[in-house]
Amino acid sequence: MTKPAKIHVITGGKYHDFNLARSTILNLMAEDERIRATCAQDFHGLECLDDYSGVVLYTCDLMPSEAETEALDNFVLNGGKIFALHAVNADLEFTDGPEIVASGVRIPGLVKPTAKHIAPKFMELIGSRFVVHLAAQEIHIHVEDNEHPITAGLNDFTVIDEPYVAEPLGEYHTLLSARYKGDAPGYVIDEVTEDPPRPQLYIKKHGKGGVLYTPLGHACGKFDMQPLMEEAPVVRGPWDDVNYQEILRRGLAWIVDGNKA
């Protein structure tokens, strides 16, 4: 008897439109009759992943406990897949002030790079640690590997999003990249002066399974910046973009079809 492919979706944390992300991901899953989804707003319950094919993560400022990290790590080591999006590798810490407004958003102080002592094993599993992002802008995405099953047939494209800068942790294979530099308002590192090709989608092996990660995917709803501000500018980022949705669709297919990392 053919079994469905079970995927666990975790969407939660701070300062992002997790409803938009969750609904979009679930609608894309609904295109594939093989997929059955479960949802959570945090990392609790990961001990029940034995019969799951994959986990999709869209979080910010939300880190798993040591036990939860161990469960995720073992899940991938034994053949599971993690598809991680956007700010999964970001833990936000502010300076003592003064309060500033950056890109229309009020924050209590400059944002520090994610500290190295924050969830180190989880960061290593994901493959990178968030440092800073530039103001949202048009990003030109280049297909680095047009032979990999996830990116085969894709053409270069542009998308409006936050250009992420992250510290790589370990080895991974870059599928999509982009170059950018410029001001980073609201951050301790207030300018990015170098523009090497930065991964916009990478894949890494881990035991029998693998991790797929894209920094793309910012979105913020009207009330998602509370308590920092009563109402925030609504940003849907790339979530309505057909190219971004195709990346999501292919990431889900990578989980279901069992393609190797």
FENWOKA-V86642 format. One record per pair of residues at least 12 apart in sequence whose ideal C-beta (glycine too) atoms are under 7 Angstrom apart, sorted by sequence separation. I is the first residue (numbers start at 1). J is the second residue. D is the distance in whole Angstrom. If there is no record, write none. Layout:
i-><I;I>
j-><J;J>
d-><D;D>
This chain:
i-><97;143;181;220;222;9;94;96;143;181;201;221;94;95;142;181;200;220;94;95;114;141;163;180;200;220;9;94;114;140;141;179;200;219;22;94;95;114;141;163;218;219;113;140;141;179;219;92;93;113;139;179;218;42;138;139;177;178;217;219;43;177;217;7;46;49;93;138;139;177;178;216;91;137;177;47;90;136;139;151;176;43;46;55;57;89;136;150;151;174;176;46;49;54;136;137;175;54;55;56;57;58;60;91;148;165;175;7;9;52;53;54;57;58;59;63;134;174;175;216;5;12;54;59;61;133;134;173;4;5;6;7;8;9;10;11;12;60;61;133;144;145;172;173;4;25;49;57;61;133;144;172;173;4;8;10;103;133;144;172;10;103;132;143;144;165;171;214;89;130;131;142;170;131;141;142;130;131;142;21;89;129;141;88;128;129;140;89;128;139;212;18;89;90;128;129;8;89;127;128;139;84;127;212;87;127;8;16;6;7;10;15;124;127;6;7;13;14;123;124;134;201;6;7;8;9;10;11;12;13;14;5;11;13;73;134;135;7;10;13;76;134;166;12;69;134;135;133;164;210;69;73;132;69;72;150;63;64;132;161;63;162;205;132;159;161;204;64;131;134;203;63;141;132;16;111;113;127;110;111;112;113;161;89;110;111;127;160;161;14;110;160;107;159;125;103;136;159;102;102;127;159;126;128;159;100;125;127;157;126;95;150;150;149;105;108;107;106;106;105;84;105;81;77;78;79;80;81;82;83;84;85;86;104;76;77;78;79;86;76;77;78;86;77;85;86;76;76;76;58;83;83;81;81;21;21;20;20;54;17;19;53;16;17;53;16;17;15;17;16;15;15;24;20;28;20;28;32;28;35;34;25;29;28;32;7;5;5>
j-><109;155;193;232;234;22;107;109;156;194;214;234;108;109;156;195;214;234;109;110;129;156;178;195;215;235;25;110;130;156;157;195;216;235;39;111;112;131;158;180;235;236;131;158;159;197;237;111;112;132;158;198;237;62;158;159;197;198;237;239;64;198;238;29;68;71;115;160;161;199;200;238;114;160;200;71;114;160;163;175;200;68;71;80;82;114;161;175;176;199;201;72;75;80;162;163;201;81;82;83;84;85;87;118;175;192;202;35;37;80;81;82;85;86;87;91;162;202;203;244;34;41;83;88;90;162;163;202;34;35;36;37;38;39;40;41;42;90;91;163;174;175;202;203;35;56;80;88;92;164;175;203;204;36;40;42;135;165;176;204;43;136;165;176;177;198;204;247;123;164;165;176;204;166;176;177;166;167;178;58;126;166;178;126;166;167;178;128;167;178;251;58;129;130;168;169;49;130;168;169;180;126;169;254;130;170;52;60;51;52;55;60;169;172;52;53;59;60;169;170;180;247;53;54;55;56;57;58;59;60;61;53;59;61;121;182;183;56;59;62;125;183;215;62;119;184;185;184;215;261;121;125;184;122;125;203;118;119;187;216;119;218;261;189;216;218;261;122;189;192;261;122;200;192;87;186;188;202;186;187;188;189;237;166;187;188;204;237;238;92;188;238;186;238;206;185;218;241;185;186;211;243;211;213;244;186;211;213;243;213;188;250;254;259;225;228;228;228;229;229;211;232;209;206;207;208;209;210;211;212;213;214;215;233;206;207;208;209;216;207;208;209;217;209;217;218;209;210;211;217;251;255;254;255;217;219;219;221;255;219;221;255;219;220;256;220;221;220;224;224;224;225;239;236;245;239;248;252;249;256;256;248;252;252;256;255;255;256>
d-><5;7;6;6;5;7;7;6;6;6;5;6;5;4;5;4;6;7;4;5;5;6;7;6;6;5;6;7;5;7;5;4;6;6;6;6;7;7;7;4;7;5;4;5;6;6;5;6;5;6;7;7;4;6;5;6;4;6;6;5;4;6;6;7;5;7;7;6;6;6;5;6;5;7;6;6;6;6;6;5;4;4;4;7;7;7;6;6;7;5;4;6;5;6;5;7;4;4;5;5;5;5;4;4;6;6;6;6;6;7;7;7;7;6;7;6;7;5;6;6;5;4;6;5;7;4;4;6;6;5;5;5;5;5;5;7;5;6;6;6;5;5;4;5;7;6;7;5;5;5;6;6;7;4;7;7;5;7;6;4;6;7;5;6;5;7;7;6;6;7;5;7;7;6;5;5;5;6;6;4;5;6;5;6;4;5;6;5;6;5;5;7;5;4;5;6;7;5;7;6;6;5;6;6;7;6;6;5;6;7;7;6;5;5;5;6;4;6;6;6;6;6;6;5;5;5;5;5;6;4;4;4;7;5;7;5;7;6;6;4;7;7;7;6;7;5;6;7;4;3;5;6;5;5;6;7;6;7;5;5;4;4;4;5;7;6;6;6;7;6;5;6;5;7;7;6;7;7;6;5;5;7;5;6;6;7;5;7;5;7;5;6;6;5;7;6;7;5;4;3;6;6;6;7;6;6;6;6;4;6;7;5;6;5;6;7;6;6;4;7;7;6;6;6;7;4;5;6;5;5;4;6;6;5;5;3;6;5;7;6;7;7;4;7;5;6;4;7;7;7;4;6;7;4;7;6;5;7;3;4;7;5;6;5;6;6;4;7;6;6;6;6;5;7;7;6;6;7;5;6;6;7;6;6;6;6;7;4>
